[in-house]
Amino acid sequence: MEPPQTRNKIIAHVDLDAFFVSVEELLNPSLRGKPVIVGGDPSGRGVVSAASYAARKFGVHSGMPSSQARRLCPRAIFLRGSHGIYSQYSHQVMEILGRFTPAVEQVSVDEAYLDLTGCQRLHKAGAVEIAQKIHHAIQAETGLPASIGVGAGRIVAKIAANSAKPNGMMVINPGREAAFLAPLPIGRMPGIGPVSQREYMKLGIRKIGDLSQFEPELLRQVLGNHGAAMARRAKGEDEGHVEFSAGAEGRSGLQSVSREVTYSTDTGDPERIRATVSYLSESVGRRVRRAGLVFDTVTLKLRRASFSTVTRSRALPKAGDDTSVIYRTACGMLEPLLAGSRERVRLVGVGVRAMEKRPEQMDLFLMQREARMEALHRSMDRARDKYGFESALMARSILHGRG
């Protein structure tokens, strides 16, 4: 197989296989080969965070109610999870990736995109050899299995990585994108979930290749902008690029800070959901400031009553530690999700990508405004330290605890 040429964009998607379970197996090798489920309480409202391949044979998958997972796999071993340890392994992997290219976009604790365009000369190797080196380095230095997909765009790279699972590698050469995608089920296309999949199937679209037969404008008329975008993707057209804000030298300092809430009763009240976002934003902001960090990316997570989960992330123009920035950014991502579905909400999560503060020149008036906000946050944080977190909340957060 010939590697992609340097004139083409070369994007890699690295996906750590069954990440939480894989870490648990490293910590306790006796778990290997057994049906292991991380996350949730099998008798409560929790959900599966990760399942071993042995558990998946019984139909268990992430996002499934833990009680349902228990019914499907009665002999499963349930683990609460060690998120601090997972974070450490994640940081170690991201540091490894940063050695191969400064263009690394971490999209979750166990996934990242890499732009390898132009890196062949640096590493004196083609795209295939670079991907092999990355795969070997992750295995040798962490012991974790990873699947890697390489292609001319993000979508093809992600689908290739999924096709290579478990612990494999797949490279799609330029010009072969449409041929690779054509025979795959429509549900394999990122952005097409169970609900939209049914809409596509009503049109006779069962494989990605079927989707590519439609002109984008026609699908736009029937399914809106989403349909037009999917038609272009099915032909291998992918305008997405890897976004990054820190070089390899600073990547080991990145960390995820997040909190989420599962409602005791699913809610369809937009005001209550916004209040929860505010409450979580305050909690995450406080954690960031206590650690002496700043953040440059905000993530919103929404799980609906059907257990379908949507995650959105947005990079900020400037790193900071202002809680109100977390809230405004998260709400900006929330509103389209609320407007696009009437389904009730089960879980809300808010997170940020945090890092160490870096000295920089600032506008005098901006410095004064940020100093006032910092003083306000410090005052509220001191009250919370003394009297408890909920002793000092923004008014918009109070509704979170009602109902």
C-alpha positions in Angstrom: 0.0 0.0 0.0 1.4 3.3 -1.0 1.3 6.2 1.5 -0.7 9.3 0.6 1.4 11.9 -1.2 2.5 15.1 0.5 0.4 17.3 -1.7 -2.7 15.8 0.0 -3.9 16.5 3.4 -3.1 13.7 5.8 -5.3 13.4 8.9 -5.0 10.6 11.5 -7.7 9.7 14.0 -6.4 7.9 17.1 -9.0 6.1 19.2 -8.1 4.2 22.4 -10.1 0.9 22.4 -12.5 0.5 25.2 -10.3 3.0 27.1 -11.7 2.8 30.6 -11.8 -1.0 30.5 -8.4 -1.2 29.0 -7.0 0.9 31.9 -8.7 -1.3 34.4 -7.2 -4.4 32.8 -3.8 -2.9 33.0 -4.4 -2.3 36.7 -5.8 -5.8 37.2 -4.8 -8.3 34.5 -7.1 -10.9 35.9 -10.0 -8.9 34.2 -8.7 -9.6 30.7 -11.1 -11.6 28.6 -14.0 -11.2 31.1 -17.2 -9.2 30.6 -16.3 -5.9 32.3 -18.5 -2.9 32.6 -17.3 0.5 33.8 -19.7 3.1 35.1 -23.1 3.2 36.7 -24.9 1.2 39.3 -26.7 -1.9 37.9 -29.6 -1.3 40.2 -29.8 2.5 39.7 -30.2 5.1 37.0 -26.5 5.1 35.9 -25.3 4.3 32.4 -22.5 2.3 31.0 -19.3 4.3 30.4 -17.4 1.5 28.7 -17.8 -2.2 28.1 -15.2 -4.8 27.3 -15.4 -6.7 24.0 -16.5 -9.8 26.0 -19.5 -7.8 27.4 -20.3 -6.3 24.0 -21.0 -9.8 22.7 -24.1 -9.7 24.9 -25.3 -6.5 23.4 -23.9 -4.2 26.0 -22.7 -0.8 24.8 -21.7 2.6 26.2 -24.7 4.9 27.0 -26.9 1.9 27.9 -28.7 1.9 31.3 -26.7 -0.1 33.7 -29.8 -2.0 34.8 -30.3 -3.1 31.2 -26.7 -4.1 30.9 -27.1 -6.3 34.0 -30.1 -8.1 32.4 -28.2 -8.7 29.1 -25.0 -9.8 30.9 -25.8 -11.1 34.4 -22.2 -12.3 35.0 -20.7 -8.9 34.1 -18.2 -7.4 36.5 -19.3 -3.8 37.3 -16.6 -1.2 38.2 -17.2 2.3 39.4 -14.2 3.6 37.5 -11.1 5.5 38.4 -11.4 8.8 36.5 -8.3 10.3 38.0 -6.2 7.4 36.7 -8.0 7.5 33.3 -7.0 11.1 33.0 -3.4 10.3 33.7 -3.3 7.7 31.0 -5.0 10.1 28.6 -2.5 12.8 29.2 0.3 10.3 28.7 -1.1 9.3 25.3 -1.7 12.9 24.2 2.0 13.7 25.1 3.0 10.8 22.8 0.9 12.2 20.0 2.4 15.6 20.4 5.9 14.2 19.7 4.8 13.4 16.1 3.0 16.6 15.2 2.1 19.9 17.0 -1.3 19.7 15.3 -3.2 17.5 17.8 -6.8 18.1 18.5 -8.0 16.1 21.5 -11.8 15.6 21.1 -12.4 13.4 24.2 -10.4 11.6 26.9 -9.7 8.7 24.5 -9.8 10.3 21.0 -7.7 12.8 19.0 -7.1 14.0 15.5 -3.6 14.6 14.1 -2.7 16.6 11.1 0.3 14.8 9.6 0.5 16.9 6.5 4.2 17.7 5.8 5.5 15.5 8.7 7.0 12.9 6.4 10.3 14.9 5.9 10.5 15.5 9.7 10.1 11.8 10.6 11.8 10.5 7.4 8.8 8.3 6.8 5.6 8.1 4.9 2.1 8.4 6.5 1.8 4.6 6.9 5.1 4.4 8.7 4.3 7.4 11.0 1.0 5.8 11.9 2.8 2.6 12.7 5.3 4.4 14.9 2.4 6.1 16.8 0.7 2.8 17.3 3.9 1.2 18.6 4.7 4.1 20.9 1.3 4.0 22.5 1.5 0.3 23.0 5.1 0.3 24.3 4.8 3.3 26.6 1.3 2.8 28.1 0.3 -0.8 27.3 -3.0 0.5 25.9 -4.6 -0.8 22.7 -5.4 1.9 20.1 -6.9 1.9 16.6 -5.7 4.4 14.0 -7.3 5.6 10.8 -5.5 7.7 8.2 -7.1 9.6 5.3 -7.4 12.9 3.5 -10.0 14.2 6.0 -11.4 13.9 9.5 -14.5 11.8 8.5 -12.7 9.2 6.5 -9.9 9.0 9.2 -12.5 8.4 11.9 -14.5 5.8 10.0 -11.2 4.0 9.1 -10.2 3.9 12.8 -13.5 2.4 13.7 -13.1 -0.1 10.9 -9.7 -1.1 12.2 -10.9 -1.9 15.7 -9.7 -3.5 17.9 -6.1 -2.5 18.1 -5.6 -2.1 14.3 -4.7 0.5 11.7 -6.2 1.4 8.4 -5.0 3.9 5.7 -7.2 5.2 3.0 -5.3 6.5 0.0 -6.3 9.8 -1.7 -9.0 9.2 -4.3 -10.2 6.0 -2.7 -12.5 7.8 -0.1 -15.8 7.2 -1.9 -15.0 3.6 -2.8 -14.1 2.9 0.9 -17.3 4.5 2.2 -19.8 3.2 -0.4 -20.4 -0.3 1.1 -20.7 0.8 4.7 -24.1 1.0 6.5 -25.4 4.6 6.6 -25.2 4.5 10.5 -21.4 4.3 10.3 -21.4 8.0 9.1 -20.6 10.3 12.0 -23.5 12.7 12.4 -26.2 10.2 11.6 -27.8 8.8 14.7 -30.7 6.3 15.1 -33.4 9.0 14.6 -31.9 10.5 11.4 -30.9 7.1 10.2 -34.6 6.2 10.0 -35.3 9.3 7.9 -32.6 8.4 5.4 -33.8 4.8 5.2 -37.3 6.1 4.3 -35.6 7.5 1.2 -34.1 4.1 0.4 -30.6 5.2 1.7 -29.2 2.2 3.5 -25.5 2.5 2.7 -23.2 5.4 2.5 -22.9 4.7 -1.2 -26.6 5.2 -1.7 -26.3 8.6 -0.1 -23.6 9.6 -2.5 -26.0 9.1 -5.4 -28.0 12.1 -4.3 -27.1 15.7 -5.2 -26.5 17.7 -2.1 -29.1 20.4 -3.1 -31.8 17.7 -3.4 -31.1 16.3 0.1 -31.0 19.9 1.4 -34.6 20.4 0.2 -35.7 17.1 1.9 -33.5 16.9 5.0 -32.1 20.4 5.3 -28.4 21.4 5.6 -27.6 18.2 7.5 -28.6 16.1 4.4 -26.5 18.2 2.1 -23.5 17.9 4.3 -23.9 14.1 4.6 -24.1 13.8 0.7 -20.8 15.7 0.4 -19.2 13.5 3.0 -20.3 10.3 1.3 -18.4 11.4 -1.7 -15.2 11.8 0.4 -15.5 15.6 0.5 -14.4 16.8 4.0 -13.7 20.5 4.7 -13.0 19.9 8.4 -9.5 20.6 9.7 -7.6 19.8 12.9 -8.0 22.6 15.4 -5.3 23.1 18.1 -4.2 25.8 20.4 -1.1 24.4 22.1 2.2 22.9 20.8 3.7 19.6 21.8 5.8 21.2 24.5 2.8 22.3 26.5 0.5 19.4 25.8 1.4 17.5 28.9 -0.1 20.4 30.9 -3.6 20.0 29.4 -6.3 18.4 31.4 -10.1 18.0 31.3 -12.2 19.4 34.1 -15.9 18.5 33.9 -19.0 17.8 35.9 -22.4 16.3 35.0 -25.8 15.8 36.6 -28.3 13.0 36.0 -31.9 14.2 36.8 -33.9 12.0 39.1 -36.8 12.5 36.6 -36.2 13.4 32.9 -37.0 17.0 32.2 -38.2 19.0 29.2 -38.1 22.4 31.0 -35.6 24.6 29.1 -35.2 26.9 32.1 -34.3 24.1 34.4 -31.8 22.8 31.9 -30.2 26.2 31.5 -30.1 26.5 35.3 -28.2 23.2 35.4 -25.8 24.4 32.9 -25.2 27.5 35.0 -24.7 25.4 38.2 -22.3 23.1 36.4 -20.4 26.0 34.9 -19.9 27.5 38.4 -18.7 24.2 39.7 -16.2 23.7 36.8 -15.0 27.3 37.0 -14.3 26.9 40.7 -12.3 23.8 40.1 -10.2 25.4 37.4 -9.4 28.4 39.7 -8.6 26.3 42.7 -6.0 24.4 40.5 -4.5 27.7 39.4 -5.4 27.0 35.7 -7.2 28.6 32.8 -9.3 27.0 30.0 -9.5 27.5 26.3 -12.3 25.1 25.2 -15.8 24.5 26.6 -17.7 21.2 26.1 -21.4 20.6 26.6 -22.9 17.1 26.9 -26.6 16.3 26.7 -28.2 12.8 27.1 -31.8 12.5 26.1 -34.5 10.2 27.5 -33.8 7.7 24.7 -30.1 7.6 25.9 -28.8 9.2 22.7 -25.9 11.4 23.7 -24.8 14.6 22.0 -21.4 16.3 22.8 -20.4 19.7 21.5 -17.1 21.6 22.0 -16.2 25.1 21.2 -12.7 26.7 21.3 -12.4 30.2 22.8 -10.5 33.1 21.3 -8.6 33.6 24.6 -7.9 31.4 27.6 -9.3 32.5 31.0 -11.0 31.3 34.2 -14.2 33.3 34.1 -17.3 31.2 35.0 -19.6 33.4 32.9 -17.6 32.5 29.8 -18.2 28.8 30.4 -21.9 29.5 30.9 -22.4 31.7 27.8 -20.4 29.3 25.6 -22.2 26.2 26.8 -25.6 27.9 26.4 -24.7 28.9 22.9 -24.2 25.2 22.1 -27.3 24.2 24.1 -29.9 26.4 22.4 -29.8 24.7 18.9 -30.0 21.3 20.7 -33.1 22.3 22.6 -34.7 23.9 19.5 -34.0 20.8 17.4 -35.7 18.2 19.7 -38.7 18.0 22.0 -37.3 14.9 23.7 -36.8 15.1 27.4 -33.4 15.4 28.9 -31.8 12.9 31.3 -28.3 14.2 31.8 -26.4 17.4 31.4 -22.6 17.8 31.5 -20.3 20.8 31.2 -16.5 20.6 30.9 -13.4 22.6 29.8 -10.0 21.9 28.6 -7.7 23.5 31.2 -4.0 24.4 31.2 -1.4 26.4 33.1 -1.6 30.2 32.9 0.9 31.8 30.5 2.0 35.5 30.8 0.7 37.8 28.0 0.3 41.4 27.3 -3.3 42.7 27.8 -5.3 45.8 27.2 -5.5 48.1 30.3 -9.3 48.2 30.4 -9.6 44.5 29.8 -7.2 44.0 32.7 -9.3 46.1 35.0 -12.5 44.3 34.0 -10.9 40.9 34.5 -9.5 42.0 37.9 -13.0 42.9 39.0 -14.4 39.5 37.8 -11.4 37.7 39.5 -12.2 39.5 42.8 -15.8 38.5 42.6 -14.9 34.8 41.9 -12.4 34.8 44.7 -15.0 36.2 47.1 -17.6 33.6 46.1 -15.0 30.8 46.2 -14.0 31.8 49.8 -17.6 31.6 50.9 -18.0 28.2 49.3 -14.9 26.9 51.0 -16.2 28.0 54.3 -20.0 27.3 54.0 -20.3 24.8 51.2 -20.5 25.1 47.4 -24.2 26.0 47.3 -23.8 28.9 49.8 -22.8 31.2 46.9 -24.6 30.7 43.6 -25.6 32.9 40.8 -29.4 33.5 40.7 -29.7 31.7 37.4 -28.3 28.5 39.0 -30.8 28.2 41.8 -33.5 26.7 39.7 -31.3 23.7 39.1 -32.1 22.3 42.5 -35.9 22.7 42.2 -38.5 20.4 40.8 
